[in-house]
Amino acid sequence: MGYQMEMPVGMLFRRMYCRYCGEKLVRHKITNVYSAGDPNFDRVMKGGIVNIKQQTKVTYVYKCPSCNKTSKYNEQCGYSKIQKRLGRKILSDEDLKK
């Protein structure tokens, strides 16, 4: 069984806040298991060609504990820059267009 994990280093050290309610975001683990016939199954992993029948891929996203909205690290970095520039945590759609 193969295992692959993806998590940006910034997720370990940066604090991010929800753009909808201003609550501090937590990391959320998403686990997907793929079999040999699935389209997302990779025959070649980082270690080389491996003869495996199942593959587990783990990714991390941010999740708000109060409103349960999720966001990826890259989009949350953009929100963080806007939050810092405007001086507030809650952003409207109009704030994102500026």
MDTraj code that builds the backbone (N, CA, C; nanometers):
import mdtraj as md
import numpy as np

residues = "MET GLY TYR GLN MET GLU MET PRO VAL GLY MET LEU PHE ARG ARG MET TYR CYS ARG TYR CYS GLY GLU LYS LEU VAL ARG HIS LYS ILE THR ASN VAL TYR SER ALA GLY ASP PRO ASN PHE ASP ARG VAL MET LYS GLY GLY ILE VAL ASN ILE LYS GLN GLN THR LYS VAL THR TYR VAL TYR LYS CYS PRO SER CYS ASN LYS THR SER LYS TYR ASN GLU GLN CYS GLY TYR SER LYS ILE GLN LYS ARG LEU GLY ARG LYS ILE LEU SER ASP GLU ASP LEU LYS LYS".split()
xyz = np.array([
    [0.0845, -0.1179, 0.0000],
    [0.0000, 0.0000, 0.0000],
    [0.0888, 0.1239, 0.0000],
    [0.0629, 0.2170, -0.0895],
    [0.1400, 0.3399, -0.0993],
    [0.0766, 0.4516, -0.0175],
    [0.1596, 0.5470, 0.0232],
    [0.1125, 0.6589, 0.1048],
    [0.1775, 0.7858, 0.0537],
    [0.0976, 0.8893, 0.0311],
    [0.1478, 1.0172, -0.0152],
    [0.0774, 1.1281, 0.0617],
    [0.1562, 1.2223, 0.1184],
    [0.0984, 1.3306, 0.1968],
    [0.1459, 1.4639, 0.1402],
    [0.0543, 1.5607, 0.1359],
    [0.0844, 1.6958, 0.0902],
    [0.0370, 1.7960, 0.1932],
    [0.1312, 1.8799, 0.2424],
    [0.0927, 1.9886, 0.3318],
    [0.1959, 2.1006, 0.3168],
    [0.1521, 2.2203, 0.2797],
    [0.2455, 2.3324, 0.2697],
    [0.3072, 2.3635, 0.4062],
    [0.4331, 2.4029, 0.4055],
    [0.5045, 2.4308, 0.5304],
    [0.4399, 2.5468, 0.6061],
    [0.3854, 2.6432, 0.5333],
    [0.3214, 2.7581, 0.5973],
    [0.2024, 2.7204, 0.6837],
    [0.1408, 2.6063, 0.6557],
    [0.0271, 2.5614, 0.7372],
    [0.0697, 2.5273, 0.8795],
    [0.1944, 2.4932, 0.8970],
    [0.2434, 2.4589, 1.0304],
    [0.2660, 2.5821, 1.1173],
    [0.3029, 2.6936, 1.0558],
    [0.3484, 2.8087, 1.1334],
    [0.2575, 2.9311, 1.1300],
    [0.1747, 2.9464, 1.0257],
    [0.0944, 3.0673, 1.0125],
    [-0.0444, 3.0498, 1.0719],
    [-0.0944, 3.1559, 1.1338],
    [-0.2328, 3.1590, 1.1809],
    [-0.3178, 3.2270, 1.0748],
    [-0.4256, 3.1626, 1.0400],
    [-0.5171, 3.2171, 0.9399],
    [-0.6549, 3.2312, 1.0035],
    [-0.7319, 3.3263, 0.9503],
    [-0.8646, 3.3544, 1.0043],
    [-0.9688, 3.3458, 0.8933],
    [-1.0864, 3.2978, 0.9299],
    [-1.1964, 3.2799, 0.8355],
    [-1.2399, 3.4153, 0.7807],
    [-1.2589, 3.4227, 0.6502],
    [-1.3008, 3.5499, 0.5902],
    [-1.4488, 3.5745, 0.6089],
    [-1.5244, 3.4733, 0.6481],
    [-1.6692, 3.4871, 0.6666],
    [-1.7064, 3.5284, 0.8090],
    [-1.6397, 3.4681, 0.9100],
    [-1.6787, 3.4968, 1.0487],
    [-1.5632, 3.5469, 1.1359],
    [-1.4387, 3.5394, 1.0884],
    [-1.3249, 3.5902, 1.1646],
    [-1.2657, 3.4924, 1.2644],
    [-1.3165, 3.3717, 1.2695],
    [-1.2673, 3.2689, 1.3628],
    [-1.1322, 3.2148, 1.3156],
    [-1.0471, 3.1734, 1.4098],
    [-0.9174, 3.1145, 1.3764],
    [-0.9400, 2.9788, 1.3093],
    [-0.8740, 2.9554, 1.1951],
    [-0.8914, 2.8327, 1.1179],
    [-0.8039, 2.7203, 1.1731],
    [-0.8506, 2.5979, 1.1538],
    [-0.7746, 2.4796, 1.1939],
    [-0.7440, 2.3964, 1.0693],
    [-0.6372, 2.3160, 1.0791],
    [-0.6035, 2.2265, 0.9682],
    [-0.7000, 2.1088, 0.9678],
    [-0.7416, 2.0697, 0.8477],
    [-0.8329, 1.9568, 0.8323],
    [-0.7710, 1.8582, 0.7343],
    [-0.7668, 1.7326, 0.7742],
    [-0.7041, 1.6273, 0.6949],
    [-0.8076, 1.5615, 0.6039],
    [-0.7753, 1.5513, 0.4743],
    [-0.8614, 1.4830, 0.3778],
    [-0.7847, 1.3616, 0.3258],
    [-0.8419, 1.2432, 0.3463],
    [-0.7778, 1.1188, 0.3062],
    [-0.8582, 1.0537, 0.1942],
    [-0.7903, 1.0196, 0.0865],
    [-0.8513, 0.9489, -0.0257],
    [-0.7728, 0.8206, -0.0504],
    [-0.8430, 0.7098, -0.0689],
    [-0.7808, 0.5814, -0.0994],
    [-0.8177, 0.5435, -0.2419],
    [-0.7160, 0.5156, -0.3237],
    [-0.7355, 0.4796, -0.4634],
    [-0.6867, 0.3376, -0.4869],
    [-0.7598, 0.2650, -0.5720],
    [-0.7206, 0.1298, -0.6117],
    [-0.6536, 0.1345, -0.7482],
    [-0.6001, 0.0223, -0.7922],
    [-0.5200, 0.0158, -0.9147],
    [-0.5969, 0.0602, -1.0395],
    [-0.7282, 0.0456, -1.0467],
    [-0.8034, 0.0838, -1.1657],
    [-0.8521, 0.2270, -1.1682],
    [-0.8401, 0.2998, -1.0595],
    [-0.8917, 0.4367, -1.0510],
    [-0.8080, 0.5337, -1.1348],
    [-0.8722, 0.6402, -1.1898],
    [-0.7971, 0.7359, -1.2719],
    [-0.6940, 0.8179, -1.1926],
    [-0.7132, 0.8390, -1.0629],
    [-0.6188, 0.9169, -0.9820],
    [-0.5066, 0.8321, -0.9234],
    [-0.5021, 0.7068, -0.9564],
    [-0.3987, 0.6163, -0.9063],
    [-0.2682, 0.6418, -0.9829],
    [-0.1581, 0.6634, -0.9102],
    [-0.0275, 0.6881, -0.9711],
    [0.0570, 0.5618, -0.9645],
    [0.1014, 0.5132, -1.0792],
    [0.1911, 0.3978, -1.0819],
    [0.3300, 0.4364, -1.0332],
    [0.3731, 0.5586, -1.0669],
    [0.5071, 0.6035, -1.0305],
    [0.4935, 0.7043, -0.9165],
    [0.5499, 0.6690, -0.8021],
    [0.5520, 0.7605, -0.6887],
    [0.6926, 0.8176, -0.6759],
    [0.7170, 0.8980, -0.5754],
    [0.8457, 0.9662, -0.5616],
    [0.9628, 0.8687, -0.5453],
    [0.9392, 0.7524, -0.4915],
    [1.0460, 0.6555, -0.4710],
    [1.0771, 0.5725, -0.5933],
    [1.0013, 0.5840, -0.6987],
    [1.0225, 0.5054, -0.8196],
    [0.8986, 0.4222, -0.8496],
    [0.9128, 0.3277, -0.9412],
    [0.8007, 0.2421, -0.9780],
    [0.7796, 0.1393, -0.8677],
    [0.6586, 0.1329, -0.8202],
    [0.6258, 0.0444, -0.7090],
    [0.5065, -0.0412, -0.7503],
    [0.5105, -0.1672, -0.7174],
    [0.3997, -0.2576, -0.7491],
    [0.3044, -0.2612, -0.6295],
    [0.2092, -0.1700, -0.6293],
    [0.1130, -0.1617, -0.5204],
    [-0.0282, -0.1690, -0.5759],
    [-0.1193, -0.2095, -0.4920],
    [-0.2589, -0.2235, -0.5348],
    [-0.3481, -0.1116, -0.4817],
    [-0.3076, -0.0489, -0.3721],
    [-0.3837, 0.0629, -0.3157],
    [-0.2898, 0.1769, -0.2824],
    [-0.3463, 0.2961, -0.2877],
    [-0.2679, 0.4152, -0.2618],
    [-0.3508, 0.5105, -0.1757],
    [-0.2905, 0.5620, -0.0715],
    [-0.3561, 0.6576, 0.0165],
    [-0.2936, 0.7945, -0.0065],
    [-0.3767, 0.8933, -0.0419],
    [-0.3296, 1.0299, -0.0624],
    [-0.3951, 1.1190, 0.0422],
    [-0.3121, 1.1921, 0.1150],
    [-0.3599, 1.2791, 0.2226],
    [-0.3257, 1.4226, 0.1866],
    [-0.4246, 1.5110, 0.1914],
    [-0.4030, 1.6544, 0.1718],
    [-0.4641, 1.7286, 0.2904],
    [-0.4151, 1.8485, 0.3134],
    [-0.4649, 1.9306, 0.4235],
    [-0.5247, 2.0593, 0.3694],
    [-0.6346, 2.1010, 0.4279],
    [-0.6994, 2.2280, 0.3964],
    [-0.7317, 2.2977, 0.5286],
    [-0.7675, 2.4247, 0.5190],
    [-0.8138, 2.4975, 0.6369],
    [-0.9643, 2.4805, 0.6505],
    [-1.0105, 2.4663, 0.7742],
    [-1.1536, 2.4545, 0.8008],
    [-1.1893, 2.5441, 0.9191],
    [-1.3000, 2.6145, 0.9060],
    [-1.3473, 2.7016, 1.0135],
    [-1.4287, 2.6184, 1.1124],
    [-1.3963, 2.6243, 1.2410],
    [-1.4714, 2.5454, 1.3386],
    [-1.6142, 2.5958, 1.3635],
    [-1.6424, 2.7220, 1.3343],
    [-1.7764, 2.7728, 1.3625],
    [-1.8697, 2.7671, 1.2411],
    [-1.8213, 2.8018, 1.1215],
    [-1.9112, 2.8012, 1.0049],
    [-1.8830, 2.6852, 0.9082],
    [-1.7854, 2.6010, 0.9366],
    [-1.7513, 2.4791, 0.8611],
    [-1.7158, 2.5047, 0.7142],
    [-1.6690, 2.6230, 0.6799],
    [-1.6233, 2.6508, 0.5440],
    [-1.4776, 2.6064, 0.5322],
    [-1.4421, 2.5528, 0.4151],
    [-1.3047, 2.5090, 0.3930],
    [-1.2401, 2.5957, 0.2863],
    [-1.1072, 2.6069, 0.2935],
    [-1.0317, 2.6798, 0.1920],
    [-0.8928, 2.6195, 0.1811],
    [-0.8359, 2.6300, 0.0626],
    [-0.7013, 2.5803, 0.0395],
    [-0.6000, 2.6822, 0.0876],
    [-0.4766, 2.6383, 0.1051],
    [-0.3715, 2.7240, 0.1584],
    [-0.3458, 2.8450, 0.0693],
    [-0.3376, 2.8240, -0.0624],
    [-0.3052, 2.9346, -0.1536],
    [-0.4125, 3.0433, -0.1531],
    [-0.5383, 3.0054, -0.1552],
    [-0.6436, 3.1076, -0.1539],
    [-0.6517, 3.1750, -0.0184],
    [-0.6219, 3.1030, 0.0885],
    [-0.6249, 3.1627, 0.2220],
    [-0.5111, 3.2640, 0.2394],
    [-0.3965, 3.2404, 0.1735],
    [-0.2873, 3.3378, 0.1780],
    [-0.3307, 3.4698, 0.1147],
    [-0.4068, 3.4625, 0.0063],
    [-0.4593, 3.5839, -0.0561],
    [-0.5555, 3.6576, 0.0357],
    [-0.6435, 3.5821, 0.1023],
    [-0.7363, 3.6435, 0.1974],
    [-0.6598, 3.7084, 0.3127],
    [-0.5539, 3.6431, 0.3572],
    [-0.4753, 3.6942, 0.4699],
    [-0.4118, 3.8290, 0.4367],
    [-0.3619, 3.8442, 0.3143],
    [-0.3019, 3.9710, 0.2730],
    [-0.4057, 4.0827, 0.2725],
    [-0.5260, 4.0528, 0.2242],
    [-0.6334, 4.1527, 0.2210],
    [-0.6785, 4.1856, 0.3631],
    [-0.6887, 4.0838, 0.4500],
    [-0.7272, 4.1076, 0.5891],
    [-0.6263, 4.1980, 0.6585],
    [-0.4993, 4.1757, 0.6326],
    [-0.3952, 4.2580, 0.6952],
    [-0.3994, 4.4009, 0.6425],
    [-0.4186, 4.4149, 0.5109],
    [-0.4221, 4.5480, 0.4505],
    [-0.5402, 4.6301, 0.5000],
    [-0.6583, 4.5660, 0.5140],
    [-0.7782, 4.6378, 0.5577],
    [-0.7890, 4.6498, 0.7097],
    [-0.7157, 4.5656, 0.7825],
    [-0.7183, 4.5732, 0.9285],
    [-0.8393, 4.5066, 0.9919],
    [-0.9021, 4.4141, 0.9221],
    [-1.0148, 4.3405, 0.9798],
    [-1.0154, 4.1976, 0.9246],
    [-1.0782, 4.1082, 0.9985],
    [-1.0763, 3.9666, 0.9623],
    [-1.1914, 3.9259, 0.8718],
    [-1.3067, 3.9887, 0.8866],
    [-1.4238, 3.9539, 0.8066],
    [-1.4215, 4.0352, 0.6775],
    [-1.4285, 3.9638, 0.5632],
    [-1.4216, 4.0295, 0.4333],
    [-1.5500, 4.0059, 0.3552],
    [-1.5941, 4.1076, 0.2849],
    [-1.7100, 4.0927, 0.1956],
    [-1.6587, 4.0630, 0.0547],
    [-1.7497, 4.0305, -0.0344],
    [-1.7113, 4.0053, -0.1740],
    [-1.6565, 4.1317, -0.2403],
    [-1.7044, 4.2470, -0.1988],
    [-1.6549, 4.3724, -0.2538],
    [-1.5097, 4.3985, -0.2120],
    [-1.4736, 4.3565, -0.0919],
    [-1.3353, 4.3719, -0.0461],
    [-1.2394, 4.2875, -0.1290],
    [-1.2847, 4.1729, -0.1752],
    [-1.1992, 4.0845, -0.2540],
    [-1.1759, 4.1369, -0.3956],
    [-1.2689, 4.2181, -0.4462],
    [-1.2552, 4.2730, -0.5816],
    [-1.1570, 4.3877, -0.5888],
    [-1.1280, 4.4524, -0.4771],
    [-1.0388, 4.5689, -0.4746],
    [-0.8958, 4.5309, -0.4996],
])
top = md.Topology()
chain = top.add_chain()
for i, resn in enumerate(residues, 1):
    res = top.add_residue(resn, chain, resSeq=i)
    for name in ("N", "CA", "C"):
        top.add_atom(name, md.element.get_by_symbol(name[0]), res)
traj = md.Trajectory(xyz[None], top)
